[in-house]
Amino acid sequence: MVNKSTLTMLEFDTLEDYFEYIIESKKNGNHAQARELFNELSQGMQGQRVEFFEWAEATYYYEANDSDEQDELGALREYFKRK
């Protein structure tokens, strides 16, 4: 679980900053880092992983009118399912 001390250590103010760090790590090709960061998120129906995908959808795909953009959100989910 990512807690306040984790955010402080990484010099982030919010959990959303951490989420952005995950996305940036993936975009920059730091796949192991992106997955490691993602795996630190809590699981479960109300966990941080759920919050991450809800944030990603709202931030990047909320107004996706194009099926390619919807496919990208699905690809993001699949990306983090892989080990």
Buried (B, 14 or more C-beta within 10 A) or exposed (E): EBEEEBBEEEEBEEBEEBBBBBBEBBEEEBEEBBBEBBEBBEEEEEEBBBBBBEBBBEEBBEEBEEEEEEEBBEEBEEEBEEE
